[in-house]
Amino acid sequence: MTTFAAIGLDHRHIYHLIGELLAAGAQCAGYWTGTSDPKVLEGVRERFPTLRAVDDRDALLDDPAVDLVVSAAVPAERAALAVQAMRRGKDVLVDKPGVTSFEQLAQVQAAVAETGRIFSICFSERHVVPAVEAARRLVADGAIGEVIQTLGLGPHRLNRAIRPGWFFDRQQFGGILVDIASHQIDQFLVFTGAQDAQVVHAAVGHHGTQTDGDFQDFGEIVLCSRPGQPGQQPGQQRGYVRVDWFTPEGLPTWGDGRLFILGTTGSIEIRKYLDIEGRSGTNHLFLADRHGTRHIDCSAEPLTFFRAFLHDVRERTQTAMTQAHVFTVCRLALEADAWATSGARA
């Protein structure tokens, strides 16, 4: 059985990291009580009352029984923690974003090469959304032919009153494209089957009145696939990403996340978290193909990432997500941010 420790209780995504690993069959050696947001620590205590609280972070990092460290630390601190954990013989699973700079990416890549440990990222808008699992299966089965384009929308509610200070500091959270848009970059690569991509447009902006002018509350990216095989033409598959902090207060969830997948013989639309004027619940998938149109309730679709990831930890495989994919998503998010903020193009 895989044993994990939770270090970095700074974002609420730690709840599903812990919860899904436990549901997948792992056991928890404990969680470090250090946090920048006491509300998150209290949330862990309420949700997982039987887990052991540990005040000494190094005691968990040095525990030989711990195979895996999971973290939703302040984003700018995740890479350094991951490097420390890998050099102490632990695999690592972090909340997105895994890194916030090219320097951090290089450090993590070097640690993976040096130690042979796994550095992975939970892209929760795919890994904990059953409708996206169902869409992957449909696309793999040829339900919409060859994928031409993805359009990923990641709106979020600002919830300013409950955000810690680091949330508004770009040096700490990495910027909107590095943070939120990593989800949509991941999904573009997964659904097109592309091994790599090129950023052909990126922009960020500030439009709201609740935050200072340097806070990025809107961002967009256009991607095109790079050729995977000799002779294959570049730019055959394209992806558009839009992310923002403008979910209105009247919406009954934190964001109307959507994914559109265009194929040569059909299309898929996913309404991940709600159907705003239609069916109740989450995980709505709409399929249009040569047979007609239909709605598929994906709420019972099993999640596969965490069980596959634990298998990889035990067997030293890459079935849940390849290491190359993780690093490619990180690099593309950083390249998009560089384009949007300084005009630097890869």
Secondary structure, DSSP 8 states (H G I E B T S, - for coil): --EEEEEEE-STTHHHHHHHHHHTT-EEEEEE---S-HHHHHHHHHH-TTS-EES-HHHHHT-TT--EEEEE--HHHHHHHHHHHHHTT-EEEEES-S-SSHHHHHHHHHHHHHH---EEEE-HHHHT-HHHHHHHHHHHTTTT-SEEEEEEEEE----GGG--GGGG-HHHH--HHHHTTHHHHHHHHHHH--S-EEEEEEEEE---SSS-TTS--EEEEEEEE--SSTT--TTSSEEEEEEES---TTSSSS---EEEEEESS-EEEEESS--TTS-SSS-EEEEEETTEEEEEE-TT----HHHHHHHHHHHT--SSS-HHHHHHHHHHHHHHHHHHHH----
